[in-house]
Amino acid sequence: VQLQACGGGLVQTGGSLRLSCVVSGLTFDAIAIGWFRQVPGKEREAVSCLSIYDGSTYFADTVKGRFTISSDNGMNTVYLQMNSLKPEDTAVYYCAAKSVILTAPLPISDKLYDYWGQGTQVTVSS
């Protein structure tokens, strides 16, 4: 199983970035994908999650209305579109995947995800 995240960079306040996470080695339509972020000295936090299986989504309160999550099932790719970026969005962003348990709710805790990609740095300058 491999997850490859990319799309980070340096952007000014108010700018946009789109992160991509390409998944291989899993049945794509039976997984959940989570985007998490971490800054030094703080715990990793969930930003947004998506169940490819049923389309359910989660957004942290801090990003609601600014970030969207989507997928291209043909490309086994999940996107995190980040608009109206703020300096407090600066972090290393990680994507993670988990095979869906059909009776379980969308996983949000990073402890529930089994597979992780490398991080991609997002820096928002003020």
N, CA, C and O atoms as CSV, one atom per row, in Angstrom:
chain,resi,resn,atom,element,x,y,z
A,1,VAL,N,N,0.855,-1.186,0.000
A,1,VAL,CA,C,0.000,0.000,0.000
A,1,VAL,C,C,0.890,1.235,0.000
A,1,VAL,O,O,1.851,1.334,0.762
A,2,GLN,N,N,0.544,2.172,-0.873
A,2,GLN,CA,C,1.287,3.431,-0.931
A,2,GLN,C,C,0.322,4.595,-1.037
A,2,GLN,O,O,-0.667,4.532,-1.768
A,3,LEU,N,N,0.614,5.649,-0.308
A,3,LEU,CA,C,-0.085,6.907,-0.441
A,3,LEU,C,C,0.955,7.969,-0.748
A,3,LEU,O,O,1.945,8.112,-0.031
A,4,GLN,N,N,0.723,8.702,-1.807
A,4,GLN,CA,C,1.657,9.756,-2.190
A,4,GLN,C,C,0.931,11.092,-2.158
A,4,GLN,O,O,0.016,11.341,-2.943
A,5,ALA,N,N,1.351,11.930,-1.251
A,5,ALA,CA,C,0.756,13.242,-1.103
A,5,ALA,C,C,1.656,14.293,-1.734
A,5,ALA,O,O,2.882,14.222,-1.647
A,6,CYS,N,N,1.027,15.257,-2.361
A,6,CYS,CA,C,1.795,16.359,-2.935
A,6,CYS,C,C,0.899,17.584,-3.034
A,6,CYS,O,O,-0.306,17.514,-2.792
A,7,GLY,N,N,1.501,18.691,-3.390
A,7,GLY,CA,C,0.731,19.904,-3.623
A,7,GLY,C,C,0.975,21.010,-2.625
A,7,GLY,O,O,0.445,22.111,-2.777
A,8,GLY,N,N,1.768,20.735,-1.607
A,8,GLY,CA,C,2.060,21.778,-0.645
A,8,GLY,C,C,2.939,22.858,-1.238
A,8,GLY,O,O,3.432,22.744,-2.360
A,9,GLY,N,N,3.123,23.904,-0.460
A,9,GLY,CA,C,3.968,24.990,-0.922
A,9,GLY,C,C,3.823,26.205,-0.048
A,9,GLY,O,O,3.248,26.152,1.039
A,10,LEU,N,N,4.352,27.297,-0.542
A,10,LEU,CA,C,4.296,28.585,0.151
A,10,LEU,C,C,3.275,29.464,-0.549
A,10,LEU,O,O,3.320,29.637,-1.767
A,11,VAL,N,N,2.360,30.013,0.224
A,11,VAL,CA,C,1.312,30.847,-0.345
A,11,VAL,C,C,1.033,31.988,0.627
A,11,VAL,O,O,1.255,31.865,1.832
A,12,GLN,N,N,0.550,33.083,0.090
A,12,GLN,CA,C,0.213,34.221,0.944
A,12,GLN,C,C,-1.165,34.031,1.567
A,12,GLN,O,O,-1.982,33.247,1.085
A,13,THR,N,N,-1.399,34.757,2.635
A,13,THR,CA,C,-2.721,34.742,3.269
A,13,THR,C,C,-3.794,35.059,2.241
A,13,THR,O,O,-3.681,36.002,1.458
A,14,GLY,N,N,-4.839,34.241,2.268
A,14,GLY,CA,C,-5.924,34.398,1.313
A,14,GLY,C,C,-5.764,33.581,0.054
A,14,GLY,O,O,-6.683,33.500,-0.761
A,15,GLY,N,N,-4.617,32.982,-0.109
A,15,GLY,CA,C,-4.365,32.186,-1.301
A,15,GLY,C,C,-4.947,30.793,-1.214
A,15,GLY,O,O,-5.619,30.440,-0.244
A,16,SER,N,N,-4.679,30.005,-2.243
A,16,SER,CA,C,-5.235,28.651,-2.344
A,16,SER,C,C,-4.151,27.647,-2.700
A,16,SER,O,O,-3.157,27.973,-3.348
A,17,LEU,N,N,-4.369,26.435,-2.262
A,17,LEU,CA,C,-3.547,25.307,-2.656
A,17,LEU,C,C,-4.452,24.095,-2.796
A,17,LEU,O,O,-5.499,24.010,-2.155
A,18,ARG,N,N,-4.042,23.166,-3.634
A,18,ARG,CA,C,-4.755,21.902,-3.732
A,18,ARG,C,C,-3.783,20.765,-3.475
A,18,ARG,O,O,-2.809,20.580,-4.204
A,19,LEU,N,N,-4.064,20.015,-2.435
A,19,LEU,CA,C,-3.263,18.850,-2.122
A,19,LEU,C,C,-3.867,17.628,-2.798
A,19,LEU,O,O,-5.086,17.506,-2.918
A,20,SER,N,N,-3.003,16.733,-3.235
A,20,SER,CA,C,-3.432,15.487,-3.858
A,20,SER,C,C,-2.863,14.309,-3.086
A,20,SER,O,O,-1.764,14.379,-2.537
A,21,CYS,N,N,-3.615,13.245,-3.055
A,21,CYS,CA,C,-3.168,12.010,-2.410
A,21,CYS,C,C,-3.520,10.859,-3.341
A,21,CYS,O,O,-4.695,10.553,-3.543
A,22,VAL,N,N,-2.511,10.232,-3.901
A,22,VAL,CA,C,-2.724,9.097,-4.796
A,22,VAL,C,C,-2.556,7.819,-3.996
A,22,VAL,O,O,-1.560,7.629,-3.298
A,23,VAL,N,N,-3.538,6.956,-4.106
A,23,VAL,CA,C,-3.570,5.725,-3.318
A,23,VAL,C,C,-3.356,4.528,-4.222
A,23,VAL,O,O,-3.992,4.413,-5.270
A,24,SER,N,N,-2.472,3.647,-3.826
A,24,SER,CA,C,-2.293,2.392,-4.556
A,24,SER,C,C,-2.233,1.244,-3.564
A,24,SER,O,O,-1.791,1.406,-2.426
A,25,GLY,N,N,-2.686,0.081,-4.017
A,25,GLY,CA,C,-2.625,-1.103,-3.178
A,25,GLY,C,C,-3.852,-1.366,-2.342
A,25,GLY,O,O,-3.898,-2.340,-1.592
A,26,LEU,N,N,-4.860,-0.499,-2.463
A,26,LEU,CA,C,-6.124,-0.689,-1.750
A,26,LEU,C,C,-7.259,-0.626,-2.757
A,26,LEU,O,O,-7.126,-0.036,-3.829
A,27,THR,N,N,-8.374,-1.243,-2.396
A,27,THR,CA,C,-9.582,-1.108,-3.205
A,27,THR,C,C,-10.146,0.282,-2.950
A,27,THR,O,O,-10.713,0.556,-1.892
A,28,PHE,N,N,-9.980,1.156,-3.943
A,28,PHE,CA,C,-10.199,2.577,-3.690
A,28,PHE,C,C,-11.613,2.879,-3.238
A,28,PHE,O,O,-11.811,3.726,-2.367
A,29,ASP,N,N,-12.606,2.204,-3.813
A,29,ASP,CA,C,-13.982,2.569,-3.462
A,29,ASP,C,C,-14.441,1.961,-2.149
A,29,ASP,O,O,-15.618,2.051,-1.801
A,30,ALA,N,N,-13.531,1.349,-1.424
A,30,ALA,CA,C,-13.875,0.766,-0.124
A,30,ALA,C,C,-12.987,1.320,0.976
A,30,ALA,O,O,-12.695,0.626,1.950
A,31,ILE,N,N,-12.557,2.564,0.826
A,31,ILE,CA,C,-11.673,3.149,1.823
A,31,ILE,C,C,-12.209,4.492,2.291
A,31,ILE,O,O,-13.072,5.103,1.661
A,32,ALA,N,N,-11.668,4.922,3.412
A,32,ALA,CA,C,-11.818,6.293,3.869
A,32,ALA,C,C,-10.444,6.945,3.799
A,32,ALA,O,O,-9.419,6.313,4.054
A,33,ILE,N,N,-10.455,8.216,3.450
A,33,ILE,CA,C,-9.219,8.996,3.369
A,33,ILE,C,C,-9.322,10.153,4.350
A,33,ILE,O,O,-10.342,10.840,4.414
A,34,GLY,N,N,-8.283,10.354,5.093
A,34,GLY,CA,C,-8.230,11.494,5.997
A,34,GLY,C,C,-7.042,12.372,5.675
A,34,GLY,O,O,-5.953,11.898,5.353
A,35,TRP,N,N,-7.285,13.661,5.772
A,35,TRP,CA,C,-6.185,14.628,5.711
A,35,TRP,C,C,-5.963,15.138,7.138
A,35,TRP,O,O,-6.896,15.562,7.820
A,36,PHE,N,N,-4.725,15.083,7.555
A,36,PHE,CA,C,-4.345,15.515,8.894
A,36,PHE,C,C,-3.221,16.540,8.764
A,36,PHE,O,O,-2.535,16.609,7.745
A,37,ARG,N,N,-3.052,17.318,9.802
A,37,ARG,CA,C,-1.940,18.265,9.784
A,37,ARG,C,C,-1.292,18.316,11.159
A,37,ARG,O,O,-1.914,18.027,12.181
A,38,GLN,N,N,-0.037,18.690,11.147
A,38,GLN,CA,C,0.709,18.747,12.394
A,38,GLN,C,C,1.733,19.863,12.329
A,38,GLN,O,O,2.422,20.054,11.328
A,39,VAL,N,N,1.808,20.589,13.427
A,39,VAL,CA,C,2.862,21.584,13.596
A,39,VAL,C,C,3.741,21.124,14.742
A,39,VAL,O,O,3.278,20.403,15.627
A,40,PRO,N,N,5.001,21.529,14.739
A,40,PRO,CA,C,5.911,21.086,15.805
A,40,PRO,C,C,5.375,21.424,17.190
A,40,PRO,O,O,4.928,22.542,17.446
A,41,GLY,N,N,5.429,20.444,18.066
A,41,GLY,CA,C,4.996,20.663,19.435
A,41,GLY,C,C,3.519,20.479,19.675
A,41,GLY,O,O,3.050,20.592,20.807
A,42,LYS,N,N,2.780,20.195,18.617
A,42,LYS,CA,C,1.339,19.990,18.767
A,42,LYS,C,C,0.949,18.621,18.249
A,42,LYS,O,O,1.664,18.002,17.461
A,43,GLU,N,N,-0.204,18.165,18.712
A,43,GLU,CA,C,-0.699,16.877,18.239
A,43,GLU,C,C,-1.215,17.008,16.810
A,43,GLU,O,O,-1.642,18.074,16.365
A,44,ARG,N,N,-1.157,15.899,16.127
A,44,ARG,CA,C,-1.711,15.863,14.784
A,44,ARG,C,C,-3.226,15.992,14.865
A,44,ARG,O,O,-3.863,15.369,15.713
A,45,GLU,N,N,-3.792,16.793,13.991
A,45,GLU,CA,C,-5.233,17.014,14.024
A,45,GLU,C,C,-5.863,16.672,12.677
A,45,GLU,O,O,-5.254,16.830,11.619
A,46,ALA,N,N,-7.090,16.203,12.755
A,46,ALA,CA,C,-7.847,15.895,11.546
A,46,ALA,C,C,-8.324,17.186,10.909
A,46,ALA,O,O,-8.872,18.061,11.579
A,47,VAL,N,N,-8.111,17.291,9.630
A,47,VAL,CA,C,-8.561,18.457,8.866
A,47,VAL,C,C,-9.852,18.125,8.122
A,47,VAL,O,O,-10.847,18.842,8.223
A,48,SER,N,N,-9.812,17.028,7.378
A,48,SER,CA,C,-10.973,16.622,6.596
A,48,SER,C,C,-10.862,15.142,6.282
A,48,SER,O,O,-9.768,14.620,6.072
A,49,CYS,N,N,-11.996,14.477,6.252
A,49,CYS,CA,C,-12.034,13.051,5.950
A,49,CYS,C,C,-13.148,12.777,4.945
A,49,CYS,O,O,-14.144,13.498,4.889
A,50,LEU,N,N,-12.967,11.747,4.172
A,50,LEU,CA,C,-13.939,11.387,3.138
A,50,LEU,C,C,-14.038,9.872,3.049
A,50,LEU,O,O,-13.029,9.172,2.961
A,51,SER,N,N,-15.257,9.384,3.073
A,51,SER,CA,C,-15.474,7.976,2.777
A,51,SER,C,C,-15.729,7.851,1.282
A,51,SER,O,O,-16.732,8.352,0.775
A,52,ILE,N,N,-14.831,7.189,0.586
A,52,ILE,CA,C,-15.054,6.950,-0.829
A,52,ILE,C,C,-16.263,6.048,-0.995
A,52,ILE,O,O,-16.975,6.141,-1.994
A,53,TYR,N,N,-16.500,5.185,-0.036
A,53,TYR,CA,C,-17.581,4.206,-0.121
A,53,TYR,C,C,-18.953,4.877,-0.146
A,53,TYR,O,O,-19.775,4.581,-1.013
A,54,ASP,N,N,-19.201,5.788,0.814
A,54,ASP,CA,C,-20.547,6.361,0.862
A,54,ASP,C,C,-20.578,7.881,0.731
A,54,ASP,O,O,-21.646,8.489,0.804
A,55,GLY,N,N,-19.412,8.495,0.537
A,55,GLY,CA,C,-19.376,9.932,0.308
A,55,GLY,C,C,-19.477,10.798,1.542
A,55,GLY,O,O,-19.494,12.024,1.434
A,56,SER,N,N,-19.543,10.195,2.706
A,56,SER,CA,C,-19.639,11.010,3.916
A,56,SER,C,C,-18.338,11.778,4.126
A,56,SER,O,O,-17.253,11.316,3.773
A,57,THR,N,N,-18.481,12.954,4.705
A,57,THR,CA,C,-17.330,13.832,4.886
A,57,THR,C,C,-17.284,14.399,6.296
A,57,THR,O,O,-18.275,14.414,7.026
A,58,TYR,N,N,-16.111,14.857,6.641
A,58,TYR,CA,C,-15.880,15.555,7.903
A,58,TYR,C,C,-14.941,16.715,7.620
A,58,TYR,O,O,-13.984,16.602,6.854
A,59,PHE,N,N,-15.248,17.839,8.267
A,59,PHE,CA,C,-14.347,18.991,8.209
A,59,PHE,C,C,-14.166,19.527,9.630
A,59,PHE,O,O,-15.131,19.662,10.382
A,60,ALA,N,N,-12.944,19.824,9.976
A,60,ALA,CA,C,-12.703,20.489,11.243
A,60,ALA,C,C,-13.360,21.862,11.219
A,60,ALA,O,O,-13.454,22.493,10.166
A,61,ASP,N,N,-13.806,22.317,12.362
A,61,ASP,CA,C,-14.473,23.622,12.436
A,61,ASP,C,C,-13.581,24.729,11.893
A,61,ASP,O,O,-14.064,25.702,11.314
A,62,THR,N,N,-12.296,24.573,12.081
A,62,THR,CA,C,-11.357,25.623,11.671
A,62,THR,C,C,-11.215,25.762,10.164
A,62,THR,O,O,-10.671,26.756,9.685
A,63,VAL,N,N,-11.695,24.783,9.414
A,63,VAL,CA,C,-11.543,24.842,7.958
A,63,VAL,C,C,-12.876,24.817,7.224
A,63,VAL,O,O,-12.910,24.931,5.999
A,64,LYS,N,N,-13.973,24.668,7.957
A,64,LYS,CA,C,-15.286,24.631,7.309
A,64,LYS,C,C,-15.515,25.905,6.506
A,64,LYS,O,O,-15.237,27.014,6.963
A,65,GLY,N,N,-16.025,25.714,5.308
A,65,GLY,CA,C,-16.298,26.847,4.431
A,65,GLY,C,C,-15.099,27.296,3.621
A,65,GLY,O,O,-15.239,28.097,2.696
A,66,ARG,N,N,-13.924,26.791,3.956
A,66,ARG,CA,C,-12.712,27.173,3.223
A,66,ARG,C,C,-12.094,25.992,2.474
A,66,ARG,O,O,-11.537,26.167,1.390
A,67,PHE,N,N,-12.189,24.806,3.042
A,67,PHE,CA,C,-11.594,23.612,2.450
A,67,PHE,C,C,-12.696,22.714,1.899
A,67,PHE,O,O,-13.789,22.641,2.461
A,68,THR,N,N,-12.405,22.045,0.815
A,68,THR,CA,C,-13.282,21.013,0.294
A,68,THR,C,C,-12.458,19.757,0.018
A,68,THR,O,O,-11.253,19.821,-0.223
A,69,ILE,N,N,-13.132,18.629,0.059
A,69,ILE,CA,C,-12.468,17.351,-0.209
A,69,ILE,C,C,-13.234,16.649,-1.315
A,69,ILE,O,O,-14.464,16.665,-1.338
A,70,SER,N,N,-12.506,16.037,-2.227
A,70,SER,CA,C,-13.140,15.362,-3.348
A,70,SER,C,C,-12.257,14.218,-3.803
A,70,SER,O,O,-11.120,14.074,-3.354
A,71,SER,N,N,-12.792,13.413,-4.695
A,71,SER,CA,C,-12.017,12.277,-5.181
A,71,SER,C,C,-12.210,12.105,-6.676
A,71,SER,O,O,-13.239,12.479,-7.238
A,72,ASP,N,N,-11.212,11.539,-7.294
A,72,ASP,CA,C,-11.280,11.087,-8.684
A,72,ASP,C,C,-11.054,9.594,-8.621
A,72,ASP,O,O,-9.917,9.125,-8.568
A,73,ASN,N,N,-12.143,8.852,-8.626
A,73,ASN,CA,C,-12.016,7.411,-8.404
A,73,ASN,C,C,-11.236,6.735,-9.529
A,73,ASN,O,O,-10.548,5.741,-9.302
A,74,GLY,N,N,-11.344,7.265,-10.711
A,74,GLY,CA,C,-10.600,6.688,-11.830
A,74,GLY,C,C,-9.100,6.834,-11.691
A,74,GLY,O,O,-8.325,6.061,-12.256
A,75,MET,N,N,-8.703,7.845,-10.923
A,75,MET,CA,C,-7.278,8.118,-10.730
A,75,MET,C,C,-6.810,7.703,-9.339
A,75,MET,O,O,-5.654,7.923,-8.977
A,76,ASN,N,N,-7.715,7.098,-8.557
A,76,ASN,CA,C,-7.371,6.699,-7.178
A,76,ASN,C,C,-6.764,7.863,-6.404
A,76,ASN,O,O,-5.778,7.701,-5.686
A,77,THR,N,N,-7.359,9.019,-6.559
A,77,THR,CA,C,-6.788,10.239,-5.989
A,77,THR,C,C,-7.846,10.995,-5.195
A,77,THR,O,O,-9.003,11.102,-5.602
A,78,VAL,N,N,-7.417,11.510,-4.065
A,78,VAL,CA,C,-8.260,12.384,-3.248
A,78,VAL,C,C,-7.597,13.749,-3.203
A,78,VAL,O,O,-6.377,13.869,-3.087
A,79,TYR,N,N,-8.433,14.774,-3.298
A,79,TYR,CA,C,-7.939,16.141,-3.305
A,79,TYR,C,C,-8.428,16.895,-2.075
A,79,TYR,O,O,-9.546,16.685,-1.604
A,80,LEU,N,N,-7.593,17.758,-1.577
A,80,LEU,CA,C,-7.995,18.699,-0.543
A,80,LEU,C,C,-7.772,20.097,-1.113
A,80,LEU,O,O,-6.639,20.566,-1.224
A,81,GLN,N,N,-8.857,20.739,-1.466
A,81,GLN,CA,C,-8.796,22.109,-1.981
A,81,GLN,C,C,-8.846,23.065,-0.801
A,81,GLN,O,O,-9.801,23.064,-0.025
A,82,MET,N,N,-7.828,23.866,-0.678
A,82,MET,CA,C,-7.719,24.779,0.459
A,82,MET,C,C,-7.759,26.215,-0.050
A,82,MET,O,O,-6.850,26.667,-0.747
A,83,ASN,N,N,-8.809,26.911,0.304
A,83,ASN,CA,C,-8.990,28.303,-0.104
A,83,ASN,C,C,-8.932,29.217,1.113
A,83,ASN,O,O,-9.034,28.767,2.255
A,84,SER,N,N,-8.768,30.491,0.849
A,84,SER,CA,C,-8.730,31.505,1.919
A,84,SER,C,C,-7.777,31.080,3.034
A,84,SER,O,O,-8.118,31.111,4.216
A,85,LEU,N,N,-6.606,30.692,2.631
A,85,LEU,CA,C,-5.644,30.164,3.599
A,85,LEU,C,C,-5.199,31.226,4.586
A,85,LEU,O,O,-5.084,32.407,4.258
A,86,LYS,N,N,-4.954,30.771,5.798
A,86,LYS,CA,C,-4.540,31.642,6.885
A,86,LYS,C,C,-3.184,31.166,7.427
A,86,LYS,O,O,-2.821,30.002,7.254
A,87,PRO,N,N,-2.454,32.047,8.070
A,87,PRO,CA,C,-1.163,31.610,8.648
A,87,PRO,C,C,-1.316,30.417,9.588
A,87,PRO,O,O,-0.414,29.583,9.682
A,88,GLU,N,N,-2.432,30.330,10.275
A,88,GLU,CA,C,-2.632,29.213,11.197
A,88,GLU,C,C,-2.878,27.886,10.488
A,88,GLU,O,O,-2.949,26.843,11.138
A,89,ASP,N,N,-3.006,27.914,9.170
A,89,ASP,CA,C,-3.094,26.667,8.405
A,89,ASP,C,C,-1.706,26.096,8.114
A,89,ASP,O,O,-1.588,24.987,7.594
A,90,THR,N,N,-0.683,26.833,8.438
A,90,THR,CA,C,0.674,26.356,8.210
A,90,THR,C,C,0.935,25.089,9.005
A,90,THR,O,O,0.744,25.062,10.221
A,91,ALA,N,N,1.368,24.048,8.323
A,91,ALA,CA,C,1.600,22.754,8.961
A,91,ALA,C,C,2.124,21.780,7.916
A,91,ALA,O,O,2.147,22.076,6.721
A,92,VAL,N,N,2.539,20.632,8.385
A,92,VAL,CA,C,2.778,19.515,7.483
A,92,VAL,C,C,1.468,18.748,7.368
A,92,VAL,O,O,0.870,18.359,8.371
A,93,TYR,N,N,1.042,18.543,6.164
A,93,TYR,CA,C,-0.225,17.860,5.899
A,93,TYR,C,C,0.055,16.426,5.457
A,93,TYR,O,O,0.928,16.169,4.628
A,94,TYR,N,N,-0.701,15.514,6.026
A,94,TYR,CA,C,-0.571,14.089,5.721
A,94,TYR,C,C,-1.908,13.544,5.242
A,94,TYR,O,O,-2.963,13.945,5.734
A,95,CYS,N,N,-1.860,12.628,4.280
A,95,CYS,CA,C,-3.066,11.876,3.965
A,95,CYS,C,C,-2.916,10.464,4.523
A,95,CYS,O,O,-1.812,9.929,4.624
A,96,ALA,N,N,-4.022,9.893,4.871
A,96,ALA,CA,C,-4.051,8.559,5.459
A,96,ALA,C,C,-5.260,7.806,4.928
A,96,ALA,O,O,-6.252,8.410,4.522
A,97,ALA,N,N,-5.168,6.492,4.934
A,97,ALA,CA,C,-6.246,5.668,4.400
A,97,ALA,C,C,-6.590,4.531,5.352
A,97,ALA,O,O,-5.764,4.055,6.130
A,98,LYS,N,N,-7.819,4.130,5.255
A,98,LYS,CA,C,-8.304,2.998,6.052
A,98,LYS,C,C,-9.368,2.278,5.262
A,98,LYS,O,O,-10.245,2.906,4.669
A,99,SER,N,N,-9.294,0.971,5.253
A,99,SER,CA,C,-10.372,0.200,4.631
A,99,SER,C,C,-11.649,0.395,5.443
A,99,SER,O,O,-11.633,0.357,6.673
A,100,VAL,N,N,-12.745,0.604,4.737
A,100,VAL,CA,C,-14.005,0.936,5.402
A,100,VAL,C,C,-14.590,-0.287,6.095
A,100,VAL,O,O,-14.612,-1.384,5.538
A,101,ILE,N,N,-15.054,-0.081,7.298
A,101,ILE,CA,C,-15.894,-1.069,7.986
A,101,ILE,C,C,-17.322,-0.588,7.792
A,101,ILE,O,O,-17.688,0.485,8.271
A,102,LEU,N,N,-18.129,-1.375,7.096
A,102,LEU,CA,C,-19.398,-0.876,6.583
A,102,LEU,C,C,-20.340,-0.387,7.666
A,102,LEU,O,O,-21.160,0.495,7.413
A,103,THR,N,N,-20.243,-0.928,8.845
A,103,THR,CA,C,-21.155,-0.532,9.914
A,103,THR,C,C,-20.584,0.573,10.785
A,103,THR,O,O,-21.246,1.023,11.721
A,104,ALA,N,N,-19.397,1.009,10.503
A,104,ALA,CA,C,-18.732,1.987,11.352
A,104,ALA,C,C,-18.873,3.389,10.764
A,104,ALA,O,O,-18.966,3.542,9.546
A,105,PRO,N,N,-18.891,4.408,11.615
A,105,PRO,CA,C,-18.940,5.776,11.113
A,105,PRO,C,C,-17.606,6.173,10.466
A,105,PRO,O,O,-16.597,5.483,10.608
A,106,LEU,N,N,-17.632,7.277,9.771
A,106,LEU,CA,C,-16.426,7.792,9.145
A,106,LEU,C,C,-15.338,8.003,10.205
A,106,LEU,O,O,-15.549,8.728,11.177
A,107,PRO,N,N,-14.194,7.379,10.018
A,107,PRO,CA,C,-13.141,7.560,11.028
A,107,PRO,C,C,-12.557,8.962,10.967
A,107,PRO,O,O,-12.286,9.489,9.889
A,108,ILE,N,N,-12.366,9.555,12.133
A,108,ILE,CA,C,-11.807,10.893,12.215
A,108,ILE,C,C,-10.487,10.888,12.971
A,108,ILE,O,O,-9.587,11.661,12.645
A,109,SER,N,N,-10.362,10.046,13.956
A,109,SER,CA,C,-9.126,9.991,14.733
A,109,SER,C,C,-7.988,9.418,13.901
A,109,SER,O,O,-8.163,8.445,13.167
A,110,ASP,N,N,-6.821,10.039,14.028
A,110,ASP,CA,C,-5.669,9.523,13.283
A,110,ASP,C,C,-5.310,8.112,13.731
A,110,ASP,O,O,-4.684,7.360,12.983
A,111,LYS,N,N,-5.702,7.754,14.944
A,111,LYS,CA,C,-5.377,6.413,15.448
A,111,LYS,C,C,-6.131,5.312,14.710
A,111,LYS,O,O,-5.769,4.138,14.793
A,112,LEU,N,N,-7.167,5.693,13.997
A,112,LEU,CA,C,-7.978,4.696,13.291
A,112,LEU,C,C,-7.489,4.434,11.876
A,112,LEU,O,O,-7.972,3.513,11.218
A,113,TYR,N,N,-6.542,5.226,11.402
A,113,TYR,CA,C,-6.056,5.074,10.033
A,113,TYR,C,C,-4.817,4.182,10.003
A,113,TYR,O,O,-3.937,4.278,10.858
A,114,ASP,N,N,-4.776,3.319,9.002
A,114,ASP,CA,C,-3.750,2.283,8.947
A,114,ASP,C,C,-2.569,2.635,8.045
A,114,ASP,O,O,-1.446,2.187,8.280
A,115,TYR,N,N,-2.820,3.418,7.037
A,115,TYR,CA,C,-1.789,3.686,6.040
A,115,TYR,C,C,-1.601,5.190,5.897
A,115,TYR,O,O,-2.564,5.957,5.873
A,116,TRP,N,N,-0.344,5.590,5.803
A,116,TRP,CA,C,-0.011,7.014,5.787
A,116,TRP,C,C,0.924,7.342,4.646
A,116,TRP,O,O,1.815,6.568,4.297
A,117,GLY,N,N,0.698,8.509,4.075
A,117,GLY,CA,C,1.626,9.029,3.098
A,117,GLY,C,C,2.671,9.901,3.765
A,117,GLY,O,O,2.602,10.180,4.962
A,118,GLN,N,N,3.630,10.321,2.980
A,118,GLN,CA,C,4.617,11.259,3.499
A,118,GLN,C,C,3.954,12.626,3.619
A,118,GLN,O,O,2.963,12.883,2.936
A,119,GLY,N,N,4.445,13.462,4.423
A,119,GLY,CA,C,3.839,14.762,4.600
A,119,GLY,C,C,4.202,15.727,3.487
A,119,GLY,O,O,5.199,15.556,2.784
A,120,THR,N,N,3.373,16.734,3.347
A,120,THR,CA,C,3.671,17.817,2.417
A,120,THR,C,C,3.505,19.141,3.178
A,120,THR,O,O,2.492,19.369,3.838
A,121,GLN,N,N,4.504,19.989,3.073
A,121,GLN,CA,C,4.524,21.211,3.863
A,121,GLN,C,C,3.654,22.283,3.220
A,121,GLN,O,O,3.761,22.561,2.026
A,122,VAL,N,N,2.808,22.865,4.023
A,122,VAL,CA,C,2.013,24.023,3.620
A,122,VAL,C,C,2.425,25.192,4.509
A,122,VAL,O,O,2.355,25.110,5.735
A,123,THR,N,N,2.849,26.267,3.880
A,123,THR,CA,C,3.254,27.454,4.619
A,123,THR,C,C,2.465,28.643,4.091
A,123,THR,O,O,2.487,28.943,2.897
A,124,VAL,N,N,1.777,29.308,4.993
A,124,VAL,CA,C,0.978,30.469,4.627
A,124,VAL,C,C,1.616,31.688,5.276
A,124,VAL,O,O,1.684,31.790,6.501
A,125,SER,N,N,2.072,32.591,4.458
A,125,SER,CA,C,2.733,33.785,4.971
A,125,SER,C,C,1.714,34.895,5.210
A,125,SER,O,O,0.718,35.019,4.498
A,126,SER,N,N,1.997,35.693,6.230
A,126,SER,CA,C,1.071,36.782,6.573
A,126,SER,C,C,1.404,38.050,5.820
A,126,SER,O,O,0.727,39.064,5.988
